[in-house]
Amino acid sequence: MKILNNKNTLSLQMLYAGYHTAGKEWCYNNVISPFSRMYLIDKGEAAVYMNKKKYNLSAGELFIIPKFTFHMYECDNFMYHYYICFFDQLIGGQSLFDNTEIHYQLPATEMDRMLMLRFLELNSDCAIQDPDPKTYDNIPDIYTVNQNKVNYSLNKEIESNGILLQLFSRFLGNTQLLEFQSRNQYERLAKIFSYIDNNLYRNLRVDDLAEVMCLSSDHFTRVFKQVGGMSPNQYVQAKRIERAQTLLLASRLSIKEIAETVGIPNLSQFSKLFIKHTGYTPREYKNTL
């Protein structure tokens, strides 16, 4: 699915789509996926923890979880919801989520509901079979899953693509796209951002990250700072503390276990970095929730 103009190409690729009845088992931790999730809540309520915040989901709402966003699910009773999982990409490998204001949660209109129902009608054989994210979100053939089930006529394919774009557009605020040169650099760094987000528990050295890019450490740092707005070490540090905040908010791990999970096993160092980024000690932060 692509929208063309003289500057940008937006591509959305549907991965999974369906309707799910979530119960108390819908309490999955430490989820981080290479695709985005869009929900329309039909009945009941649940919660998603992400970006250092708890989002309470209830009937009549739209909600989106961008790709590579560390998050957790919680359901105390039940929640019926429609969902679409999809990939997004702008020309040059740039992610739209990195360059726009996202409204993660908003009221669903009757039109949203009608569009979702029609989309599921067009993609009736693409539901997730096992709701546990570990069974479907990082499988080897993730980029081709369900593609063999799509057997549209051209008009149905165009309709399906248009519906997904309409629903996706509901979450977008102000957008500022990178210049072409920056987009090319972002394309080269995209796998580094993904690697960092998935390996925060490891010892992430700048030299090793630069080697993946086949660049010198100094050149890699300059490119990373130009695209990401901060040095590689600053980015890793910020992502570790962000992950720790979510774990303090949503998990039952001890502070020591959280520090180890985010790659800062030295409790003194972890506490200092946490205070630097949040103004609170980890314990103070946990107790204020």
For each residue, the residues with C-beta under 8 A, 3 or more apart:
1: 10 11 12 13 161 164 165
2: 9 10 11
3: 8 9 10 165
4: 9
5: 8
6:
7: 177
8: 3 5 90 91 177
9: 2 3 4 90 91
10: 1 2 3 88 89 90 96 165
11: 1 2 87 88 89 90
12: 1 86 87 88 161 164 165 168
13: 1 86 87
14: 17 84 85 86 123 126 146 160 164
15: 35 85 86 87 126 142 145 146
16: 83 84 85 126 127 128 136 145 146
17: 14 83 84 85 119 120 123 126 127
18: 82 83 120 126 127 128
19: 42 80 81 82 83 120 127
20: 80 81 83 127 128 131
21: 78 79 80
22: 25 26 44 46 75 78 79 80 81 131
23: 26 75 77 78
24: 27 75 76 77 78
25: 22 75 131
26: 22 23 46 73 74 75 79 131
27: 24 72 73 74 75
28: 31 72 73 132 133 134
29: 72 73 250 251
30: 70 72
31: 28 70 71 72 73 133 137
32: 68 69 70 71 197 198
33: 37 67 68 85 133 137 138
34: 67 68 87 137 138 142 194
35: 15 67 85 86 87 137 142
36: 64 65 66 67 85 86 87 88 97
37: 33 64 65 83 84 85
38: 62 63 64 83 84 85 86 167 168 171
39: 57 62 63 64 81 82 83
40: 61 62 81 82 83 108 112 113 116
41: 44 45 57 58 59 60 61 62 63 79 80 81 108
42: 19 59 80 81 82
43: 59 78 79 80
44: 22 41 58 59 75 77 78 79 80
45: 41 56 57 58 59 77 79
46: 22 26 57 73 74 75 76 79
47: 54 55 56 57 73 74 75
48: 54 55 57 63 65 71 72 73 74
49: 53 54 55 71 72 73 74 246 249 250
50: 53 55 65 69 70 71 72 104 246
51: 69 104 242 246
52: 242 245 246 249
53: 49 50 249
54: 47 48 49 249 250
55: 47 48 49 50 63 104 105
56: 45 47
57: 39 41 45 46 47 48 61 63 79 81 105
58: 41 44 45 61
59: 41 42 43 44 45
60: 41 107 108
61: 40 41 57 58 105 106 107 108
62: 38 39 40 41 105 106 107 108 112 167 170 171
63: 38 39 41 48 55 57 104 105
64: 36 37 38 39 102 104 171
65: 36 37 48 50 69 71 104
66: 36 69 95 97 102
67: 33 34 35 36 87 88 95 97
68: 32 33 34 193 194 197 198
69: 32 50 51 65 66
70: 30 31 32 50 197 242 243 246
71: 31 32 48 49 50 65 246
72: 27 28 29 30 31 48 49 50 246 250 251
73: 26 27 28 29 31 46 47 48 49
74: 26 27 46 47 48 49 250
75: 22 23 24 25 26 27 44 46 47 78 79
76: 24 46
77: 23 24 44 45
78: 21 22 23 24 43 44 75
79: 21 22 26 41 43 44 45 46 57 75
80: 19 20 21 22 41 42 43 44
81: 19 20 22 39 40 41 42 57
82: 18 19 39 40 42 116 117 120
83: 16 17 18 19 20 37 38 39 40 128
84: 14 16 17 37 38 116 119 164 167
85: 14 15 16 17 33 35 36 37 38 128
86: 12 13 14 15 35 36 38 164 168
87: 11 12 13 15 34 35 36 67 143
88: 10 11 12 36 67 95 96 97 168
89: 10 11 93 94 95 96
90: 8 9 10 11 93 94 95 96 99 177 183
91: 8 9 94 183
92: 178 180 183 184 186 187
93: 89 90 183 186 187 188 190
94: 89 90 91 98 99 177 178 183 186 187 190
95: 66 67 88 89 90 98 99 186 190
96: 10 88 89 90 99 100 172 175
97: 36 66 67 88 100 102
98: 94 95 186
99: 90 94 95 96 175 176 177 178
100: 96 97 172 173 174 175 176
101: 172 173 174 175
102: 64 66 97 171 172 173
103: 106 170 171 172 173
104: 50 51 55 63 64 65 171
105: 55 57 61 62 63
106: 61 62 103 170 171
107: 60 61 62
108: 40 41 60 61 62 112 113
109: 112 113
110: 113 114
111: 114 115
112: 40 62 108 109 115 116 167 170
113: 40 108 109 110 116 117
114: 110 111 117 118
115: 111 112 118 119 163 166 167
116: 40 82 84 112 113 119 120 167
117: 82 113 114 120 121
118: 114 115 121 122 159 163
119: 17 84 115 116 122 123 160 163 164 167
120: 17 18 19 82 116 117 123 124
121: 117 118 124
122: 118 119 152 156 159 160 163
123: 14 17 119 120 126 150 160
124: 120 121
125: 146 149
126: 14 15 16 17 18 123 146 149 150
127: 16 17 18 19 20
128: 16 18 20 83 85 131 136
129: 135 136
130: 135 136
131: 20 22 25 26 128
132: 28 135 136
133: 28 31 33 136 137
134: 28 137 138
135: 129 130 132 139
136: 16 128 129 130 132 133 139 145
137: 31 33 34 35 133 134 142
138: 33 34 134 142
139: 135 136 142 145
140:
141: 144 145
142: 15 34 35 137 138 139 145
143: 87
144: 141 147 148
145: 15 16 136 139 141 142
146: 14 15 16 125 126 149 150
147: 144 150
148: 144
149: 125 126 146
150: 123 126 146 147 157
151:
152: 122 156 157 160
153: 156 157
154: 157 158
155: 158 159
156: 122 152 153 159 160
157: 150 152 153 154 160 161
158: 154 155 161 162
159: 118 122 155 156 162 163
160: 14 119 122 123 152 156 157 163 164
161: 1 12 157 158 164 165
162: 158 159 165 166
163: 115 118 119 122 159 160 166 167
164: 1 12 14 84 86 119 160 161 167 168
165: 1 3 10 12 161 162 168 169
166: 115 162 163 169 170
167: 38 62 84 112 115 116 119 163 164 170
168: 12 38 86 88 164 165 171 172
169: 165 166 172
170: 62 103 106 112 166 167
171: 38 62 64 102 103 104 106 168
172: 96 100 101 102 103 168 169 175
173: 100 101 102 103
174: 100 101
175: 96 99 100 101 172
176: 99 100
177: 7 8 90 94 99 183
178: 92 94 99 182 183 186 227
179: 182 183
180: 92 183 184
181: 184 185
182: 178 179 185 186 226 227
183: 90 91 92 93 94 177 178 179 180 186 187
184: 92 180 181 187 188
185: 181 182 188 189 223 226 227
186: 92 93 94 95 98 178 182 183 189 190 227
187: 92 93 94 183 184 190
188: 93 184 185 213 223
189: 185 186 192 193 213 223 224 227 228
190: 93 94 95 186 187 193 194
191: 194 195 212
192: 189 195 196 209 212 213 224
193: 68 189 190 196 197 228
194: 34 68 190 191 197 198
195: 191 192 198 199 209 212
196: 192 193 199 200 204 209 235 236 239
197: 32 68 70 193 194 200 239
198: 32 68 194 195
199: 195 196 202 204
200: 196 197 204 236 239 240 243 261 262 263
201: 260 261 262 263
202: 199 263
203: 263
204: 196 199 200 208 209 236 263
205: 208 209
206: 209 210 217 220 221 232 233
207: 210 211 217
208: 204 205 211 212
209: 192 195 196 204 205 206 212 213 220 232
210: 206 207 213 215 216 217 219 220 221
211: 207 208 214
212: 191 192 195 208 209
213: 188 189 192 209 210 220 223
214: 211
215: 210 219 220 223
216: 210 219 220
217: 206 207 210 220 221
218: 221 222
219: 210 215 216 222 223
220: 206 209 210 213 215 216 217 223 224 232
221: 206 210 217 218 224 225 231 232
222: 218 219 225 226
223: 185 188 189 213 215 219 220 226 227
224: 189 192 220 221 227 228 231 232 235
225: 221 222 228 229 230 231
226: 182 185 222 223
227: 178 182 185 186 189 223 224
228: 189 193 224 225 232 235
229: 225
230: 225 234 235 238
231: 221 224 225 234 235
232: 206 209 220 221 224 228 235 236
233: 206 236 237
234: 230 231 237 238
235: 196 224 228 230 231 232 238 239
236: 196 200 204 232 233 239 240 263
237: 233 234 240 241 273 277
238: 230 234 235 241 242 277
239: 196 197 200 235 236 242 243
240: 200 236 237 243 244 262 263 264 273
241: 237 238 244 245 262 273 274 277 278
242: 51 52 70 238 239 245 246
243: 70 200 239 240 246 247 261 262
244: 240 241 247 248 258 259 261 262 264 270 274 282
245: 52 241 242 248 249 278 285
246: 49 50 51 52 70 71 72 242 243 249 250
247: 243 244 250 251 253 258 261 262
248: 244 245 251 255 258 282 285 286 289
249: 49 52 53 54 245 246 289
250: 29 49 54 72 74 246 247
251: 29 72 247 248 258
252:
253: 247 257 258 261
254: 257 258
255: 248 258 259 267 270 282 283 286
256: 259 260 267
257: 253 254 260 261
258: 244 247 248 251 253 254 255 261 262 282
259: 244 255 256 262 264 265 266 267 270 282
260: 201 256 257 263 264 265
261: 200 201 243 244 247 253 257 258
262: 200 201 240 241 243 244 247 258 259 270
263: 200 201 202 203 204 236 240 260
264: 240 244 259 260 269 270 273
265: 259 260 270
266: 259 269 270
267: 255 256 259 270 271
268: 271 272
269: 264 266 272 273
270: 244 255 259 262 264 265 266 267 273 274 282
271: 267 268 274 275 281 282
272: 268 269 275 276
273: 237 240 241 264 269 270 276 277
274: 241 244 270 271 277 278 280 281 282 285
275: 271 272 278 279 280 281
276: 272 273
277: 237 238 241 273 274
278: 241 245 274 275 285
279: 275
280: 274 275 284 285 288
281: 271 274 275 284 285
282: 244 248 255 258 259 270 271 274 285 286
283: 255 286 287
284: 280 281 287 288
285: 245 248 274 278 280 281 282 288 289
286: 248 255 282 283 289
287: 283 284
288: 280 284 285
289: 248 249 285 286
